[in-house]
Amino acid sequence: MMERDYSLLVGSYSDLDALAHQPYAPVPGKGIYAMTLSGDGKLRLNDVTEALNPAVLIPHSNGKTLYAIVETIQDEGDVLRYSVNGDGTLAYRDSFRASGRSTCYLALSPNKDAAIVINYWDAIIDIADVDADGRLGELRQSFRQHHRGDGEWRQVENREDHWGNRQVGPHAHCAHFWRSWVFIPDLGENAVFQYRYDAEAKRLSRETYISFEAGSGPRHMAMHPELDICYVSNELFNTVCVARLDGSDPDAVKPRLVPVQYESTLDDREQTSYVSEIKLSPDARFLYVSNRGDNSLAIFKVLGDGGLARTGLVPTGGKFPRHFAISPCGKVVIVANQDSGHIRVFSRDVETGALTMTDEIFEIPAPNYIRFVNV
């Protein structure tokens, strides 16, 4: 199946009551599971690092540092920093306290000397220094992202309020650097916010926001590595937006992200389902999106101009596929079926993008994120 073994980490929810959403996993996990995916597609558990709700795992480009983001609405979130050992296991280093709750994303600046930390619950955006070793330090900037005026939005009070009212106020989801700008999708404001980044001051200045369809809920983005194109997943409408990136007249203030195409991730648009992860294949010829509810992976072919054509919809063999990862060689996809308490291995045809479920399944309670390391 593959020519080598790979190390990977699997995050899990350890305290289900501390989350903005409500997983229906039978039992909670313990933290971060360090595993090996062998060349023949088999999974092996090597170690477990206990942690509170490590929901997103982001490696530093130095290959030696991993950030694990603690997701909770009961207190401000933390970014835990670990060293990644040669066998893919972890050693704790230190932590950074965020300014908001339900912390959900970290994006390193192009110079790797700053990080944007996103807090979903209250849409607070933090920008912090990062030293040469990857440690997050002094806070350079912190603000709440929104475009509705005072009195036109409110902060949800608890998770029951959030379940029924996810768009009464802002909910930032992720951040992506592109040239001189940063894009931050916001599920609550139905928009992607555009900022100009000052690399010297390590600060953001807001330029504009790009409105999406009311009720669509922009969630995550994938940036094409060669074309001036990005893909935005809309959690509540179960669509992917193809957007053109405009770098012309760089000193002007204008929208740099221009939606040009919308494609559904589902066959049945009437069912209850929520888009989660969006990811390009290593060669950027295919795009994959997971559907929580439909319990499937949508497969899109990336056309020559960056547009999309859906070519498949594959069941994930479990409930609520919150996340998935594609092996660096592109031949394997591993899916985290959160509410079934397992991860599953799929073989991938690198020429057609098609996925085939294998017999390999590994029980991990409430899995929420998968990240290959030491690659």
MOLINCOR-V766126 format. One record per pair of residues at least 24 apart in sequence whose C-alpha atoms are under 10 Angstrom apart, sorted by sequence separation. I is the first residue (numbers start at 1). GAP is how many residues later the second one is. D is the distance in Angstrom with one decimal. If there is no record, write none. Layout:
I;GAP;D
I;GAP;D
This chain:
9;24;5.5
10;24;6.6
29;24;8.4
30;24;9.4
31;24;9.1
53;24;10.0
54;24;9.4
57;24;9.9
59;24;9.7
64;24;9.8
66;24;8.4
75;24;9.5
76;24;5.0
77;24;5.4
78;24;9.5
79;24;8.3
99;24;10.0
100;24;5.6
114;24;9.6
115;24;9.6
116;24;10.0
122;24;9.8
145;24;9.9
146;24;5.7
181;24;9.4
182;24;9.3
185;24;9.3
190;24;6.0
213;24;9.0
238;24;10.0
239;24;5.4
240;24;6.4
265;24;7.1
266;24;9.9
286;24;9.5
288;24;9.6
289;24;9.5
290;24;9.5
291;24;9.4
292;24;9.9
295;24;5.7
296;24;8.6
297;24;8.4
318;24;7.7
331;24;9.3
332;24;9.4
333;24;9.2
340;24;8.9
341;24;4.3
342;24;7.5
343;24;7.3
8;25;8.3
9;25;4.7
10;25;7.7
28;25;9.4
29;25;9.9
32;25;9.1
52;25;10.0
54;25;8.9
59;25;8.9
65;25;9.1
66;25;9.7
75;25;8.0
76;25;4.6
77;25;6.2
78;25;7.4
79;25;9.5
99;25;6.9
100;25;8.0
114;25;9.5
115;25;9.8
116;25;9.4
117;25;9.4
119;25;9.3
145;25;6.9
146;25;8.5
181;25;9.6
184;25;9.1
185;25;9.2
186;25;9.9
187;25;9.7
189;25;8.5
190;25;6.6
191;25;9.1
192;25;9.8
238;25;8.6
239;25;4.3
240;25;7.0
265;25;8.2
266;25;7.9
269;25;9.9
286;25;9.5
288;25;9.6
290;25;9.7
291;25;9.2
294;25;8.4
295;25;5.7
296;25;7.3
317;25;9.7
318;25;8.5
332;25;9.9
340;25;7.9
341;25;5.0
342;25;6.7
343;25;9.6
8;26;6.1
9;26;6.0
52;26;9.5
54;26;8.6
64;26;9.8
65;26;9.6
66;26;9.5
69;26;9.6
75;26;6.1
76;26;7.4
77;26;5.2
78;26;9.9
79;26;9.3
98;26;9.0
99;26;8.0
100;26;8.5
108;26;9.7
114;26;8.9
116;26;9.6
144;26;8.6
145;26;8.2
146;26;8.9
181;26;9.3
183;26;8.9
186;26;9.8
188;26;9.7
189;26;8.8
190;26;6.3
191;26;7.7
192;26;7.2
238;26;6.0
239;26;5.4
265;26;7.4
268;26;8.7
290;26;8.7
292;26;9.9
293;26;7.1
294;26;8.0
295;26;6.0
317;26;9.3
318;26;8.4
332;26;9.9
334;26;9.7
335;26;9.7
336;26;9.8
337;26;9.8
338;26;8.7
339;26;8.2
340;26;7.4
341;26;6.3
342;26;9.9
343;26;9.9
7;27;7.4
8;27;5.3
9;27;8.6
65;27;9.9
66;27;9.8
67;27;9.9
68;27;9.3
69;27;9.6
70;27;9.7
73;27;8.7
74;27;7.4
75;27;8.3
76;27;7.6
77;27;8.6
79;27;8.6
98;27;9.0
99;27;6.9
144;27;9.6
145;27;7.3
183;27;9.7
185;27;9.9
188;27;8.5
189;27;9.5
190;27;5.1
191;27;6.5
192;27;9.1
230;27;8.2
232;27;9.1
237;27;8.1
238;27;5.6
239;27;8.0
267;27;9.3
292;27;7.3
293;27;5.8
294;27;9.1
295;27;9.3
297;27;9.2
316;27;9.4
317;27;7.5
334;27;9.4
336;27;9.9
337;27;9.2
338;27;7.5
339;27;6.1
340;27;8.8
341;27;9.6
343;27;9.2
7;28;5.9
8;28;6.1
52;28;9.9
65;28;9.2
67;28;9.0
70;28;9.7
72;28;9.7
73;28;5.1
74;28;8.4
75;28;9.9
98;28;7.1
144;28;9.1
187;28;8.6
188;28;9.2
189;28;7.5
190;28;6.0
191;28;9.5
192;28;9.9
229;28;8.6
230;28;9.5
231;28;9.1
234;28;9.6
237;28;9.0
238;28;6.9
266;28;7.6
291;28;9.7
292;28;4.3
293;28;8.2
316;28;7.7
317;28;9.9
336;28;8.8
337;28;9.4
338;28;4.6
339;28;8.1
6;29;8.5
7;29;4.7
8;29;7.2
51;29;8.9
67;29;9.9
69;29;9.8
72;29;6.2
73;29;5.1
98;29;9.7
187;29;7.6
188;29;6.4
189;29;8.5
190;29;9.2
192;29;9.9
212;29;9.3
228;29;9.5
229;29;9.3
230;29;9.2
233;29;9.6
237;29;9.8
265;29;9.6
291;29;7.4
292;29;5.4
293;29;10.0
316;29;9.3
336;29;9.9
337;29;7.7
338;29;4.9
339;29;9.5
6;30;5.7
7;30;6.3
71;30;7.4
72;30;4.7
73;30;8.5
98;30;9.5
187;30;4.0
188;30;8.2
229;30;9.7
231;30;9.6
232;30;9.4
233;30;9.7
234;30;9.5
239;30;9.6
266;30;8.6
290;30;8.8
291;30;6.6
292;30;6.5
316;30;8.8
336;30;8.3
337;30;6.6
338;30;5.9
5;31;6.8
6;31;5.1
7;31;8.7
70;31;9.3
71;31;4.7
72;31;7.1
186;31;7.0
187;31;4.8
188;31;9.5
229;31;9.9
231;31;9.6
233;31;9.8
234;31;9.6
238;31;7.7
265;31;9.1
266;31;9.2
267;31;9.7
290;31;6.2
291;31;7.9
292;31;9.4
336;31;5.5
337;31;7.8
338;31;9.1
5;32;5.6
6;32;6.4
70;32;7.6
71;32;5.3
72;32;9.3
96;32;9.4
122;32;9.8
123;32;9.5
185;32;8.6
186;32;5.8
187;32;5.7
233;32;9.2
237;32;8.1
265;32;8.2
266;32;7.3
289;32;9.9
290;32;7.1
291;32;9.4
335;32;9.2
336;32;6.1
337;32;9.7
4;33;8.8
5;33;4.3
6;33;7.7
69;33;9.2
70;33;6.4
71;33;6.4
122;33;6.8
185;33;5.6
186;33;6.6
187;33;9.3
237;33;9.8
265;33;5.6
290;33;7.0
335;33;9.4
336;33;6.7
4;34;6.8
5;34;4.8
18;34;9.4
19;34;8.5
69;34;6.6
70;34;7.6
71;34;9.7
121;34;8.3
122;34;8.4
184;34;9.4
185;34;5.9
186;34;9.0
238;34;9.6
264;34;8.9
265;34;8.3
289;34;9.1
290;34;7.6
335;34;8.8
336;34;7.2
2;35;9.7
3;35;9.1
4;35;4.8
5;35;8.3
6;35;9.8
8;35;9.6
18;35;8.5
69;35;6.4
70;35;9.7
121;35;8.1
153;35;9.6
184;35;9.1
185;35;6.7
237;35;9.8
238;35;7.2
239;35;9.5
240;35;9.0
265;35;8.9
289;35;8.9
335;35;7.9
2;36;8.0
3;36;5.7
4;36;8.6
5;36;8.6
7;36;9.7
8;36;10.0
9;36;9.7
14;36;8.6
15;36;9.8
16;36;9.9
32;36;8.7
68;36;9.7
69;36;7.0
121;36;9.8
153;36;9.4
184;36;8.7
185;36;7.8
236;36;9.1
237;36;8.6
238;36;6.1
239;36;7.6
288;36;9.2
334;36;7.7
1;37;9.2
2;37;4.6
3;37;8.4
4;37;9.9
5;37;9.4
6;37;9.7
7;37;9.6
8;37;9.7
9;37;10.0
11;37;9.8
14;37;7.4
15;37;6.8
16;37;8.2
31;37;9.9
68;37;9.3
69;37;8.0
121;37;9.8
184;37;8.9
236;37;7.7
237;37;7.6
238;37;5.3
263;37;9.3
288;37;9.8
334;37;9.7
1;38;6.2
2;38;6.4
5;38;9.8
9;38;9.7
10;38;9.4
11;38;9.6
12;38;9.7
13;38;9.0
14;38;5.7
15;38;6.3
67;38;9.7
68;38;9.2
79;38;8.6
121;38;9.6
183;38;9.0
235;38;8.4
236;38;5.8
237;38;8.1
238;38;9.0
240;38;8.8
288;38;9.6
297;38;9.1
1;39;5.3
2;39;7.4
7;39;9.6
9;39;9.4
11;39;10.0
12;39;8.9
13;39;7.2
14;39;5.1
67;39;8.1
78;39;9.9
96;39;8.4
97;39;9.4
145;39;9.1
235;39;5.1
236;39;7.1
296;39;9.8
316;39;9.9
1;40;6.5
11;40;9.2
12;40;8.7
13;40;4.4
14;40;8.1
47;40;10.0
49;40;8.3
77;40;9.9
95;40;8.4
96;40;6.2
97;40;9.8
99;40;9.5
146;40;8.4
192;40;9.0
234;40;8.4
235;40;4.5
236;40;9.9
314;40;8.7
315;40;9.7
316;40;9.8
317;40;8.0
11;41;9.9
12;41;6.2
13;41;6.7
14;41;9.7
46;41;8.6
47;41;9.1
48;41;8.2
49;41;7.1
77;41;9.9
94;41;7.8
95;41;7.9
96;41;7.4
98;41;9.2
121;41;9.0
145;41;8.4
148;41;7.8
233;41;9.9
234;41;6.7
235;41;6.6
311;41;9.0
312;41;8.8
313;41;9.3
314;41;7.1
315;41;9.6
316;41;7.8
11;42;7.7
12;42;6.2
13;42;6.9
46;42;8.5
47;42;6.5
48;42;8.8
49;42;8.5
77;42;7.8
93;42;8.7
94;42;9.0
95;42;9.6
96;42;9.6
97;42;9.9
100;42;9.5
146;42;8.7
147;42;7.2
233;42;6.8
234;42;8.7
235;42;9.5
295;42;8.4
311;42;8.5
312;42;7.3
313;42;9.2
314;42;8.2
315;42;8.6
11;43;5.5
12;43;6.6
46;43;7.4
47;43;8.5
49;43;8.9
76;43;8.7
96;43;9.9
99;43;7.4
100;43;9.7
146;43;6.8
233;43;7.8
311;43;8.3
312;43;8.7
314;43;8.8
10;44;9.1
11;44;5.9
12;44;9.3
98;44;9.5
99;44;9.0
100;44;9.1
145;44;9.2
147;44;9.0
173;44;10.0
174;44;9.9
176;44;9.4
190;44;8.9
210;44;9.8
233;44;8.1
263;44;9.6
266;44;9.7
276;44;9.2
277;44;8.6
279;44;9.8
281;44;9.5
282;44;7.8
317;44;9.6
322;44;9.6
323;44;8.3
324;44;8.7
325;44;8.3
326;44;9.2
327;44;9.1
328;44;7.8
10;45;9.3
11;45;7.1
76;45;9.9
99;45;9.9
121;45;9.7
146;45;9.4
173;45;8.2
174;45;7.4
175;45;8.5
176;45;7.7
178;45;8.6
207;45;9.7
208;45;7.8
209;45;9.4
210;45;6.7
233;45;6.7
262;45;9.4
263;45;7.4
264;45;9.9
265;45;7.9
275;45;9.9
276;45;7.7
277;45;6.7
278;45;8.6
279;45;8.5
280;45;10.0
281;45;6.9
282;45;8.3
283;45;9.8
290;45;8.8
292;45;8.9
322;45;7.9
323;45;6.0
324;45;6.9
325;45;5.8
326;45;8.8
327;45;7.0
328;45;9.6
10;46;9.4
11;46;7.2
73;46;9.9
123;46;8.7
124;46;9.2
147;46;9.0
171;46;9.3
172;46;9.1
173;46;5.7
174;46;6.2
175;46;8.3
176;46;8.6
177;46;9.4
207;46;6.3
208;46;7.2
209;46;7.3
210;46;8.7
232;46;8.1
233;46;10.0
261;46;7.2
262;46;8.7
263;46;7.9
264;46;8.3
266;46;9.8
267;46;8.2
274;46;8.9
275;46;9.3
276;46;5.7
277;46;5.4
278;46;8.7
279;46;8.1
280;46;8.7
281;46;9.0
282;46;6.6
283;46;9.4
290;46;10.0
292;46;9.3
320;46;9.9
321;46;9.0
322;46;5.7
323;46;5.3
324;46;6.1
325;46;6.5
326;46;8.3
329;46;9.9
10;47;8.3
55;47;9.6
56;47;9.1
57;47;9.8
58;47;8.4
59;47;9.9
60;47;9.6
61;47;9.0
72;47;9.9
73;47;9.4
122;47;8.2
123;47;5.7
124;47;8.5
125;47;8.0
146;47;8.7
167;47;9.6
171;47;9.7
172;47;8.1
173;47;6.7
174;47;7.8
176;47;8.1
185;47;8.2
187;47;8.0
206;47;9.8
207;47;7.5
208;47;6.7
209;47;9.5
210;47;7.2
211;47;10.0
212;47;8.5
231;47;8.2
240;47;9.9
260;47;8.5
261;47;8.1
263;47;7.7
265;47;9.5
266;47;7.6
273;47;9.0
274;47;9.8
275;47;8.6
276;47;6.7
277;47;6.9
278;47;9.7
279;47;8.3
281;47;8.8
282;47;7.3
283;47;8.0
292;47;9.8
321;47;8.2
322;47;7.3
323;47;6.7
324;47;8.5
325;47;7.6
328;47;7.3
9;48;8.0
55;48;8.8
56;48;6.5
57;48;8.7
58;48;7.2
60;48;7.8
69;48;9.3
71;48;9.0
72;48;10.0
73;48;7.1
121;48;9.3
122;48;6.8
123;48;4.8
124;48;7.4
125;48;10.0
145;48;8.3
167;48;7.6
171;48;9.2
172;48;9.8
173;48;9.5
185;48;9.4
186;48;10.0
187;48;7.7
207;48;8.2
208;48;9.2
209;48;9.2
210;48;7.8
211;48;9.6
231;48;9.0
265;48;8.0
274;48;9.4
276;48;9.4
277;48;9.1
281;48;9.4
282;48;6.0
320;48;9.6
321;48;9.7
322;48;9.8
323;48;9.7
327;48;9.5
55;49;7.1
56;49;6.7
57;49;9.0
58;49;8.4
59;49;9.7
69;49;9.9
71;49;9.3
72;49;9.0
73;49;9.5
121;49;8.0
122;49;6.2
123;49;4.7
125;49;9.7
166;49;9.6
167;49;9.8
185;49;9.6
187;49;8.5
207;49;9.9
210;49;8.8
231;49;9.3
240;49;8.4
281;49;6.5
282;49;9.8
54;50;9.5
55;50;9.0
56;50;8.5
58;50;9.5
62;50;9.5
71;50;9.8
83;50;10.0
120;50;8.2
121;50;5.7
122;50;7.8
123;50;8.0
125;50;9.4
167;50;8.0
178;50;9.4
239;50;9.3
281;50;9.7
20;51;8.6
21;51;10.0
36;51;8.6
61;51;8.1
83;51;9.8
120;51;4.8
121;51;7.6
166;51;8.9
238;51;9.4
301;51;8.5
19;52;6.7
20;52;7.3
21;52;9.8
35;52;9.0
36;52;8.0
60;52;8.3
82;52;9.7
119;52;7.8
120;52;4.8
121;52;9.2
238;52;9.6
281;52;9.8
301;52;7.6
18;53;7.8
19;53;5.2
20;53;6.2
34;53;8.8
35;53;7.4
36;53;10.0
81;53;8.2
82;53;9.7
118;53;9.4
119;53;6.5
120;53;5.6
238;53;7.7
299;53;10.0
300;53;8.2
18;54;5.0
19;54;5.8
20;54;9.3
34;54;6.3
35;54;8.1
81;54;7.3
118;54;6.6
119;54;7.3
120;54;8.4
238;54;9.7
299;54;7.3
300;54;9.8
17;55;8.7
18;55;5.8
19;55;8.1
33;55;9.9
34;55;5.5
80;55;9.8
81;55;8.6
118;55;6.5
119;55;8.7
220;55;9.3
222;55;9.5
224;55;9.9
225;55;9.4
299;55;7.6
15;56;9.4
16;56;9.1
17;56;9.2
18;56;5.9
33;56;8.4
34;56;7.8
80;56;9.7
117;56;9.9
118;56;6.1
219;56;8.2
220;56;7.8
221;56;8.9
222;56;6.5
223;56;8.9
224;56;7.7
231;56;8.9
233;56;8.0
235;56;8.9
299;56;8.7
11;57;8.4
13;57;9.5
15;57;8.6
17;57;9.1
18;57;8.9
32;57;9.4
33;57;9.5
79;57;8.6
117;57;8.3
118;57;7.3
196;57;9.1
217;57;9.9
218;57;9.7
219;57;7.7
220;57;7.1
221;57;6.9
222;57;6.0
223;57;8.3
225;57;9.6
227;57;9.9
233;57;9.9
235;57;9.5
11;58;9.7
13;58;8.6
32;58;8.8
116;58;9.0
117;58;8.1
195;58;9.8
217;58;9.8
219;58;8.8
220;58;6.8
221;58;8.2
222;58;6.8
225;58;9.0
226;58;8.6
297;58;9.0
116;59;7.1
125;59;9.3
194;59;9.9
219;59;9.4
220;59;9.4
224;59;9.9
225;59;7.3
115;60;9.9
116;60;9.1
141;60;9.8
194;60;9.2
195;60;10.0
224;60;6.8
240;60;9.9
116;61;9.7
140;61;8.1
141;61;8.2
142;61;9.3
143;61;9.9
145;61;9.4
147;61;9.3
194;61;7.4
195;61;9.8
223;61;9.6
224;61;9.7
244;61;9.9
140;62;6.7
141;62;6.3
142;62;9.6
147;62;8.0
193;62;9.4
194;62;7.6
244;62;8.7
123;63;7.9
139;63;9.8
140;63;6.8
141;63;8.0
146;63;9.5
192;63;10.0
194;63;8.3
224;63;9.9
243;63;9.0
244;63;9.6
123;64;9.7
140;64;9.8
193;64;9.5
242;64;7.7
243;64;8.8
286;64;9.0
123;65;9.0
192;65;8.4
222;65;8.8
242;65;6.4
285;65;8.9
286;65;9.5
288;65;9.1
116;66;9.6
118;66;8.8
120;66;8.5
181;66;9.6
241;66;9.4
242;66;7.5
285;66;8.8
286;66;8.5
287;66;8.7
67;67;9.1
105;67;9.4
106;67;9.9
107;67;7.9
108;67;9.3
109;67;9.0
110;67;7.5
120;67;9.0
121;67;9.8
178;67;8.8
180;67;8.9
241;67;9.2
283;67;8.7
285;67;9.1
286;67;6.2
65;68;7.9
66;68;8.7
67;68;9.5
104;68;8.8
105;68;7.0
106;68;7.3
107;68;6.0
108;68;8.8
109;68;6.9
110;68;9.0
120;68;9.5
179;68;7.9
240;68;8.9
282;68;9.4
285;68;8.1
286;68;9.5
64;69;8.8
65;69;6.6
67;69;9.8
102;69;9.7
103;69;9.5
104;69;6.6
105;69;5.4
106;69;7.3
107;69;6.6
108;69;8.4
109;69;9.8
110;69;8.9
178;69;9.3
181;69;9.8
281;69;8.6
62;70;9.3
64;70;8.9
65;70;8.9
103;70;8.9
104;70;7.2
105;70;7.3
106;70;9.3
107;70;7.8
110;70;10.0
166;70;9.9
180;70;8.1
62;71;8.5
102;71;9.9
103;71;9.9
179;71;9.4
180;71;9.7
62;72;8.3
281;72;8.4
60;73;9.3
61;73;9.2
109;73;9.5
129;73;7.8
183;73;9.1
60;74;6.9
128;74;7.9
182;74;9.8
183;74;8.5
59;75;9.8
107;75;9.9
127;75;7.2
128;75;9.1
181;75;8.3
231;75;9.3
127;76;6.9
229;76;8.7
230;76;8.4
231;76;9.4
126;77;9.5
127;77;8.2
227;77;9.4
228;77;9.6
229;77;6.3
230;77;9.8
231;77;9.5
126;78;9.8
178;78;9.6
224;78;9.8
227;78;8.0
228;78;8.5
229;78;8.6
7;79;9.1
8;79;9.6
9;79;7.6
125;79;9.7
227;79;7.0
7;80;7.0
8;80;6.7
9;80;8.2
226;80;9.7
6;81;9.5
7;81;5.4
8;81;8.9
9;81;9.3
20;81;9.3
21;81;9.9
6;82;8.8
7;82;8.6
19;82;9.7
20;82;6.9
224;82;8.0
19;83;7.2
18;84;8.9
74;84;9.4
73;85;8.3
114;85;8.6
73;86;8.3
113;86;8.9
116;86;9.6
113;87;9.8
114;87;9.9
115;87;8.8
116;87;9.5
109;88;9.2
111;88;8.0
114;88;6.6
116;88;9.6
110;89;8.7
113;89;8.4
114;89;9.2
109;90;8.1
277;92;9.4
109;93;8.7
20;100;9.1
20;101;7.5
19;102;9.8
22;137;8.3
20;138;7.7
21;138;6.6
22;138;9.3
19;139;9.8
20;139;5.0
21;139;8.6
19;140;7.5
20;140;8.4
18;141;9.0
20;141;9.6
21;141;8.0
22;141;8.8
17;142;9.3
20;142;7.1
21;142;7.1
20;143;8.0
56;267;9.7
88;284;8.9
89;284;9.6
88;285;6.5
87;286;9.4
88;286;6.8
86;287;9.5
87;287;8.3
85;288;9.6
86;288;7.2
84;289;7.9
85;289;8.5
37;290;9.2
41;290;9.6
84;290;7.8
41;291;7.7
41;292;9.9
39;293;10.0
41;293;9.9
25;294;9.0
24;295;9.3
25;295;9.3
37;295;9.6
24;296;9.0
23;297;8.7
37;297;9.7
43;300;9.6
43;301;9.4
43;302;8.6
42;303;8.2
41;304;7.3
41;305;8.6
41;306;8.2
66;307;8.8
37;308;9.4
65;308;9.7
64;309;9.0
28;310;10.0
63;310;7.5
64;310;7.9
28;311;10.0
57;311;9.9
63;311;6.2
11;312;10.0
25;312;9.2
26;312;9.6
27;312;9.1
29;312;8.6
55;312;8.8
56;312;7.8
57;312;7.0
58;312;9.9
59;312;8.4
62;312;9.9
63;312;7.9
10;313;9.9
25;313;6.3
26;313;7.0
27;313;9.7
28;313;8.7
53;313;9.8
54;313;9.8
55;313;6.0
56;313;6.0
57;313;7.5
58;313;7.6
59;313;9.1
10;314;10.0
24;314;8.0
25;314;4.0
26;314;7.4
27;314;7.8
53;314;9.9
54;314;8.3
55;314;6.3
56;314;8.4
57;314;6.5
58;314;9.8
59;314;7.5
23;315;7.4
24;315;5.2
25;315;6.1
26;315;7.1
53;315;9.0
54;315;8.4
55;315;9.5
56;315;8.8
57;315;9.6
58;315;9.5
59;315;9.4
23;316;6.4
24;316;8.3
25;316;6.1
42;316;9.8
8;317;9.5
24;317;9.5
25;317;9.8
41;317;8.5
42;317;9.3
43;317;7.4
45;317;9.0
41;318;9.5
42;318;6.3
43;318;7.9
44;318;8.5
8;319;9.3
41;319;7.4
42;319;8.6
43;319;7.0
45;319;9.9
7;320;9.8
42;320;9.2
6;321;7.9
6;322;8.6
6;323;9.8
12;324;9.4
2;325;9.4
4;325;9.3
11;325;9.3
13;325;8.8
3;326;8.7
10;326;8.3
12;326;8.3
2;327;7.6
2;328;9.2
3;328;9.9
2;329;6.8
12;329;9.4
1;330;7.1
2;330;8.2
1;331;8.1
33;331;8.2
32;332;10.0
10;333;8.9
30;334;9.1
31;334;9.5
33;334;9.3
29;335;6.8
30;335;7.9
31;335;9.8
32;335;9.2
37;335;9.4
28;336;9.0
29;336;4.5
30;336;9.2
31;336;9.2
32;336;10.0
36;336;9.4
27;337;9.5
28;337;5.5
29;337;5.6
30;337;9.9
32;337;9.3
33;337;9.4
34;337;9.8
35;337;9.4
27;338;5.9
28;338;5.6
29;338;7.2
32;338;9.6
34;338;9.9
26;339;7.5
27;339;6.9
28;339;8.8
29;339;9.7
34;339;9.7
25;340;7.0
26;340;7.8
25;341;5.4
24;342;8.4
25;342;8.8
23;343;7.6
2;345;9.8
23;345;10.0
1;346;7.7
1;347;9.3
16;350;8.8
14;351;8.5
15;351;9.8
12;352;7.7
13;352;7.7
14;352;7.8
11;353;9.2
12;353;6.7
13;353;5.5
14;353;9.5
10;354;8.4
11;354;9.7
12;354;5.3
13;354;6.6
11;355;8.5
12;355;4.2
13;355;6.8
11;356;5.8
12;356;5.2
13;356;9.6
10;357;6.7
11;357;5.5
12;357;7.0
10;358;7.3
11;358;4.9
12;358;9.4
10;359;5.5
11;359;6.5
9;360;8.0
10;360;4.6
11;360;8.5
9;361;5.7
10;361;6.5
8;362;7.0
9;362;5.2
10;362;8.9
8;363;5.5
9;363;6.3
7;364;8.7
8;364;4.1
9;364;7.3
7;365;5.9
8;365;5.5
6;366;7.1
7;366;5.6
8;366;8.3
6;367;7.6
7;367;6.6
8;367;9.6
6;368;7.8
7;368;8.1
6;369;7.6
